[in-house]
Amino acid sequence: MLLALAALSIATTRAVIAAGHEPAISAEQGLRLLQEGNQRFVAGKLEHPNQTPARRAELAKGQHPFAAVLACSDSRTPPEIIFDRGLGDIFTARVAGNSAGQVVVESLDYSVKHLGVRVVMVLGHRRCGAVTAAVESYDNENVGPMLKELYPAVRASRGMPGDPVENAVRENVKLVVKKLAASPELSAMVKSGELKIVGGVYDLDTGTIEMLKD
């Protein structure tokens, strides 16, 4: 009897894990929902979906976000607001400069493999304070890990025409997208087409998001 119960428990656990891998919606649908929400935000026609007590009660049983967003910690860039979404919609990771350290990579990996996310957006923003500090301190090795994470973007953008901070912001997003796509945790799903990782830059003045090309 005990062996039978143990076998049933193992089978049930495997079923739950397998179910957790099922995508909530496709990458294309998830990206479209993000873009449509941002359009509402820009136009001032917010719908504030999924922010009711009923939604809160529903999510107490489990979460199935349709997208993950890696954004900067900047108080002006909260994904749930600028994408006009609600509880349980977006799996959010936020760190200064929207960099992808190992903890961030593993967090996004969890959202993909256990919660069903199929689109990940790396979201930088104009006039980023962390990127500005990295540009101004570049070549100084006596800085902490936060700025050192951003130095590759500063290096890649040096010599480009235009504003050095804006250039570094864009290069940072591109490099983080590439890093995530090449990571041991996510690369296989990216190559198979199961997972889409995209990059965007948020405009603090207009609220719009410019999607960056691969």
C-alpha positions as CSV (number, residue, x, y, z in Angstrom):
1,M,0.0,0.0,0.0
2,L,2.8,2.4,0.9
3,L,4.6,1.7,-2.3
4,A,1.4,2.3,-4.3
5,L,0.9,5.6,-2.5
6,A,4.4,6.6,-3.1
7,A,4.1,5.7,-6.8
8,L,0.9,7.7,-7.1
9,S,2.6,10.7,-5.4
10,I,5.5,10.6,-7.8
11,A,3.2,10.3,-10.8
12,T,1.1,13.2,-9.5
13,T,4.2,15.4,-8.9
14,R,5.5,14.6,-12.4
15,A,2.1,15.6,-13.9
16,V,2.1,18.9,-12.0
17,I,5.6,19.7,-13.2
18,A,4.8,18.7,-16.8
19,A,1.7,20.9,-16.6
20,G,3.8,23.8,-15.4
21,H,5.8,23.7,-18.6
22,E,2.8,24.3,-20.8
23,P,2.8,27.8,-22.3
24,A,0.1,30.2,-21.2
25,I,0.0,31.6,-24.7
26,S,2.4,31.8,-27.7
27,A,5.3,34.1,-27.8
28,E,3.7,36.1,-30.6
29,Q,0.4,36.5,-28.6
30,G,2.3,37.5,-25.5
31,L,4.3,40.1,-27.3
32,R,1.2,41.5,-28.9
33,L,-0.5,41.9,-25.5
34,L,2.5,43.8,-24.2
35,Q,2.5,46.1,-27.2
36,E,-1.2,46.7,-27.1
37,G,-1.0,47.5,-23.4
38,N,1.8,50.0,-24.0
39,Q,-0.3,51.6,-26.7
40,R,-3.1,52.1,-24.2
41,F,-0.7,53.5,-21.7
42,V,0.7,56.0,-24.2
43,A,-2.8,57.1,-25.3
44,G,-4.0,57.4,-21.7
45,K,-6.7,54.8,-22.3
46,L,-5.8,52.4,-19.5
47,E,-8.0,49.4,-18.9
48,H,-6.3,48.2,-15.7
49,P,-7.0,44.5,-16.4
50,N,-6.8,41.7,-13.8
51,Q,-6.7,44.0,-10.8
52,T,-9.8,42.8,-9.0
53,P,-10.3,40.9,-5.8
54,A,-11.6,38.0,-7.9
55,R,-8.3,37.9,-9.9
56,R,-6.3,38.0,-6.6
57,A,-8.3,35.0,-5.3
58,E,-7.8,33.1,-8.6
59,L,-4.0,33.6,-8.4
60,A,-3.8,32.3,-4.9
61,K,-4.0,28.9,-6.5
62,G,-1.1,29.4,-8.9
63,Q,0.3,31.7,-11.5
64,H,0.5,31.5,-15.3
65,P,2.1,34.8,-16.6
66,F,2.0,35.3,-20.3
67,A,5.4,37.1,-20.5
68,A,8.5,37.9,-18.5
69,V,10.2,41.3,-18.5
70,L,13.7,42.1,-17.3
71,A,13.6,45.8,-16.6
72,C,15.6,48.5,-14.8
73,S,14.9,49.2,-11.1
74,D,14.2,52.8,-12.0
75,S,11.0,54.0,-10.4
76,R,9.7,55.4,-13.6
77,T,9.7,52.1,-15.5
78,P,7.3,49.6,-13.7
79,P,6.3,47.0,-16.4
80,E,2.8,46.3,-15.0
81,I,2.0,50.0,-15.5
82,I,3.6,50.8,-18.8
83,F,2.2,47.7,-20.3
84,D,-1.3,48.2,-18.7
85,R,-1.4,44.8,-17.1
86,G,-2.5,43.3,-13.8
87,L,-1.9,40.6,-11.2
88,G,-0.3,37.4,-12.6
89,D,0.2,38.8,-16.1
90,I,3.9,39.6,-16.1
91,F,6.8,37.8,-14.4
92,T,9.1,40.7,-13.6
93,A,12.8,40.8,-12.8
94,R,14.1,44.3,-12.0
95,V,17.7,45.3,-11.4
96,A,19.6,48.6,-12.0
97,G,20.7,48.7,-15.7
98,N,18.5,45.7,-16.5
99,S,21.6,43.5,-16.5
100,A,21.5,39.7,-16.4
101,G,23.5,38.2,-13.6
102,Q,23.1,34.5,-12.7
103,V,20.3,35.1,-10.3
104,V,18.3,37.0,-12.9
105,V,19.0,34.3,-15.6
106,E,17.8,31.5,-13.2
107,S,14.7,33.6,-12.3
108,L,13.8,34.0,-16.0
109,D,14.5,30.3,-16.5
110,Y,12.0,29.5,-13.8
111,S,9.3,31.6,-15.5
112,V,9.9,29.8,-18.8
113,K,10.2,26.2,-17.6
114,H,7.8,26.1,-14.7
115,L,5.3,28.9,-15.4
116,G,4.9,28.6,-19.2
117,V,6.3,32.0,-20.3
118,R,7.2,32.0,-24.0
119,V,8.3,35.6,-24.5
120,V,10.9,37.5,-22.5
121,M,11.5,41.2,-23.0
122,V,14.7,42.9,-22.0
123,L,13.6,46.5,-21.3
124,G,16.1,49.3,-21.1
125,H,15.1,53.0,-20.9
126,R,16.5,56.3,-22.0
127,R,18.7,58.4,-19.7
128,C,19.3,55.3,-17.5
129,G,21.2,56.4,-14.3
130,A,23.1,53.1,-14.0
131,V,24.2,53.3,-17.6
132,T,25.2,56.9,-17.2
133,A,27.3,56.0,-14.2
134,A,29.0,53.2,-16.2
135,V,29.8,55.6,-19.1
136,E,31.2,58.2,-16.7
137,S,33.3,55.7,-14.7
138,Y,34.5,53.5,-17.6
139,D,38.0,52.2,-17.3
140,N,37.8,52.6,-13.5
141,E,38.2,49.1,-12.1
142,N,37.5,50.2,-8.6
143,V,33.7,50.0,-9.0
144,G,31.2,47.5,-7.9
145,P,29.7,44.6,-9.9
146,M,26.7,46.6,-10.9
147,L,28.7,49.0,-13.1
148,K,31.1,46.3,-14.3
149,E,28.1,44.4,-15.7
150,L,27.4,47.5,-17.9
151,Y,31.0,48.0,-19.1
152,P,30.7,45.7,-22.1
153,A,27.8,47.9,-23.4
154,V,29.9,51.0,-22.9
155,R,32.8,49.4,-24.7
156,A,30.7,48.2,-27.6
157,S,29.2,51.7,-28.1
158,R,32.3,53.7,-27.9
159,G,33.0,55.8,-31.0
160,M,29.4,55.6,-32.2
161,P,27.9,58.9,-33.3
162,G,25.3,60.5,-31.0
163,D,24.8,60.5,-27.3
164,P,27.1,58.0,-25.5
165,V,24.6,57.2,-22.8
166,E,21.8,56.5,-25.3
167,N,24.1,54.4,-27.4
168,A,25.2,52.4,-24.4
169,V,21.6,51.9,-23.3
170,R,20.7,50.3,-26.6
171,E,23.9,48.2,-26.8
172,N,23.2,47.0,-23.2
173,V,19.8,45.7,-24.2
174,K,21.2,44.0,-27.2
175,L,24.0,42.3,-25.3
176,V,21.6,41.2,-22.5
177,V,19.3,39.7,-25.1
178,K,22.2,37.8,-26.6
179,K,23.4,36.7,-23.2
180,L,20.0,35.2,-22.3
181,A,19.6,33.6,-25.7
182,A,23.0,31.9,-25.4
183,S,22.7,30.9,-21.7
184,P,22.7,27.2,-20.9
185,E,19.4,27.6,-19.2
186,L,17.5,29.1,-22.2
187,S,19.5,28.5,-25.4
188,A,17.9,25.2,-26.4
189,M,14.4,26.6,-26.3
190,V,15.5,29.7,-28.2
191,K,17.1,27.6,-30.9
192,S,14.0,25.4,-31.2
193,G,11.7,28.4,-31.6
194,E,9.8,27.6,-28.4
195,L,11.0,30.8,-26.7
196,K,11.4,34.3,-28.0
197,I,13.7,36.9,-26.3
198,V,13.3,40.5,-27.5
199,G,14.7,43.9,-26.6
200,G,13.1,47.3,-26.2
201,V,14.0,50.8,-25.0
202,Y,11.4,52.8,-23.1
203,D,11.1,56.5,-23.7
204,L,10.6,58.4,-20.4
205,D,9.1,61.4,-22.2
206,T,6.5,59.7,-24.4
207,G,6.0,56.4,-22.7
208,T,6.5,54.5,-26.0
209,I,8.8,51.5,-26.4
210,E,11.1,51.1,-29.3
211,M,11.6,47.5,-30.2
212,L,15.2,46.7,-31.1
213,K,16.0,44.5,-34.1
214,D,17.8,41.2,-33.4
